[in-house]
Structure formats: structure tokens, C-alpha cells
Amino acid sequence: MRLDHLSYAAGPEGLAGCVQRLGARLGAGFTDGGLHPSFGTRNFILPLANGCYLEVVEALDHPAADRAPFGRAVRARSEAGGGWLGWAIRVADIATIEARLARPAADGHRRRPDGFDLRWKQIGLNEVAADPQLPFFVHWLTDDQHHPAAGASVLTLTQLEIAGDQSRVDAYLGTSALQPLDGIEVDWLEPSDDDTGVVAAVFDTAGGVVRID
């Protein structure tokens, strides 16, 4: 297990405006990631030096966004003002997670603007919807050469602030949450009104330390 990516839902400014705002803060440009046809969403991505990446995502005006758990989660977060949606853990064998959650993983794919189709399996969005401190799981079917984190980056994720209970996350993962977050400091915060989830992420950038909340 290791951190695969962080998801940030665009708010009232829309996807383009959100990407411009975060890119200006981080001193880096996002790349158009393309469409998730089966989820009714689209994203822009920014590789990080940790072998993970940051995505900014929005729900489309499409029936798939209402059917798919990911599309519904994105739309709900955007309608609440946007912000951190969650964190995803990359696993080598999704079957163990399927057995633990007692259901099959969903097939995911994203068609990049250059026509390349990235494919993976994911599971856990239902749990995230109920308790946003929990991560969801991704098993990539596309090779590492085309993974969204591929390529050099001067941005490093150094810290996460998560409202929640580490013991709850540890039990869900079946291991310490520090294992997939190796090298990333985690501050566990007391939830406000039982509102759990990622509160902020801290990045080491060319212009210094930047905290995105």
C-alpha cells in the first residue's frame, strides 16, 4: 500500500478557476487529465515528487455522475463549496480489499486529451461517503509509465491534516495509516461536529512551504 493521489473538488469558481488558483499557489501548472466516462467527472492533474499526484475534479452534467459513487461524491463536495474530497491508496492486489468489503471493485478509466485510455479498478467510495477520513483504494491496470505521477516534479507533499481517529483508519486499512503515508507527516485533528476528512495538505514548493486547505 502507498498513497496514490489526493482529490480536490472544484467549488463555485469551476474547474478552470480552481486549477488556476491552486496552480498559482503551488507555482506549478496542472495538466488536463481528461474525462472519466463511467463516473461522469473530469480532472486536471499535478504530479508530485512522492510518486503520487494531486487531482482537481468536477462532476459533469451527465447521468453517470448521478449513478457512480465517485460522481455523486464529487458533486456533493462541490455543492458544499468545494475542497478536499479524499485520499486514495494504491494497492497491488485489489482482491484482498474486495474480500474485506464484500463486494467487487468498480472498473475505472480516464481518456486523456491525447487519446490514451488509463484503466484501473477502485473500491471504497461508499465508505468514504459515510466517513470521509477513510481512503479509497486503487489498483492500476495501466503501466507505471502512464501513471499520472510519472515525470519529474519539484513539488513534494510533506504533511496531511486529517480530522478523524487514526485507530479507526488503521482498523479499516488493516495496518497503520503511517505505512502508505511513509515520509508524510500526519496531524490527526479532532473532528468538528463529526465532520471528518482531509482538512489541509502541505507542500514543499520552489517558492517555499504552501498549505492548501
N, C-alpha and C positions, 0 to 999 in steps of 0.2 A: 504494500500500500504506500502511496505517496500522493501529495497534493497535486491535482491536475490543473484546476483553474478556480478562479473566483468569478462569480457572476454579479453584475451590477445592472439593475433595471433602470432604463431611461425614465425620467419623470416628465413633467409638463413641457419642458423645452424640446422634447422629442429626441430621437436617436442621434441625429446630426449635431444638435446643440449640446447634448450630453457628452458626446465624444470630443467635441471641440473644447468643452470646459475641462474635462479630465485630462485631455492631452496637453492643454496649456499648463495645468498644474504640475503634470509629471514631466514636461519638457520632451514629449515623445509623440509620434504620430501613430494612430491606430490604423489598421488595415481592414478594409471591407471584407468581412468573413463570408457574406452571402446569406442564403436562406436555409432554414430548417423546414422543409416542406411538410413533414409529418407532425411538426409541433406548432406550425403557424407562427413562427418567430424568425427574426433575422438578427445578426450581430456584427459588431466590429471587434477585432481582437488586438491585443498588445502582448507580445512575448515578454517574459521575464527571465532574468538570469538563473533562477532557481530550477529551470526545467518545467516551469508551469506558466500560465498565462492569465491575463485579465480579459474578460469579455464584457462588453456593454451590449445589452439585448433589449429588444422591444417586441411586443406582440403585434401581429398584423391583423388587419380587418379581414379575417378568414375563418371559416368554420373549424379548421384544425386547431386554432388557438383556443376554442371552447371545448374541444374534445380531449386534447392532450393535457396531462397533468402539468407538464412544463409550461405550455402556453397559458394555462389558467394561472399558474403561479406568477409568471411574468406580468400578466395583465393586472392581477390583484396588487402586486407590488408597485407597478407604475401608477395605478389609480390611487394608491395611498401616498403618492408623492415621489416615488422612485427611490433608489438607493440600493444598498446591498441586498441581494437576493439569497445568496448562499455560497457554499464551497463544495467542490467536487473532489472525490478521492479516486485516483486511478488504481485499478486492480488488474492483476494478470489473469485471474480466474473468477469470472462473474458467477460461476455456478455455485460457489460457496455462499455468496450473498443471496442468490436466488433461493437456496435451500433455507437460509436463515429467515428470509422474509416470506417464504412460502408462496412465491409467485414468480413468473418468468420476467426477465428483463425486457424492456422495450427496445426495438431497433431504432437507432437514430442515424440520420445522415444530414450533411450540410453541403450544399452545392456552392462552391466558391465562384466568384465572378469569372475566373479563368476556365470554368467548366469542370474542374476537378471535384469529385464527389468524395468527401470524407465520410467514413462509416464507423459506427461504434454501437455498443449496447449500453443502456443505462437503466438504473433502478434506484428507487428511494425517494422519488419526488412526493409520493403520498405522505411519507414520514416527515419530510421537510415541511410540507404544508401544515402539518399538525404541530410541529415543533421545530422552528427554523434554526435552532442551534445545531441540528444534526446535518451531516453532509449527505450528499447522494453519491452514487458510485458509477464510474465509467470504465468500460473495457473497450479499448480501441482496437478496431479491426484494420484500420489503416496503419501503414508502417510509420516508424518514427520520423522518417524523412519528411513526411507531410503533416506531422503533428503540429498543432497551432503554436507550440512553444519553440519549434525549430528555428534556428537562426540566432545570431548574436544579439545581445541586449545589454544595455548599461543599467537597466533598472532591476533592482533586487527587492523582493518582498522580505522585509525584516521582522514584521510584527503584525499580529492579528489581535483585535479586541473582540471578544465574543461574549455576549450576555447569555449566561447559562450555567450549567453544572458539569464540570469536567467528568465526574464519575458517571453521569448519565450518558455522555458521549462515549466514554471508554467502554461502557457496557454495550452500547449499540455497535461499536466497531469491533468488539471482541479483543481489543488491545488498547494500549494507551494512545490517546489522541496525539501525544507528542511524537509517536512513531512516524505517521505520514507527514507530520509537520516538522520533521527534523531540520534544525537550523533556523526555524522561525519561532520567535518568542510569542507566547500566547498569554494574554491577560484575560482571565475569566472574570466577568463582571456580574454583579447581582442584577438579575432582570428587573425591569421596571414594569409593574402591572403584568407580570408573567409574559412580557414581550421578549422572547429570546431571539438569538441570531447574531450574525456578524454586525458589529457596530462600526468598526473602522479598520482600515488596513494602512500600514506604514511602509513607505518605500524609500530606499536609498537611491537617489537620482543624481544626475550630473550636476544639478543645481542645489543639492542638499537633501535633507530629510523632508518628506512630504507625507502628511497624514490625510487620507481621504475618508470622510465619514458620510 
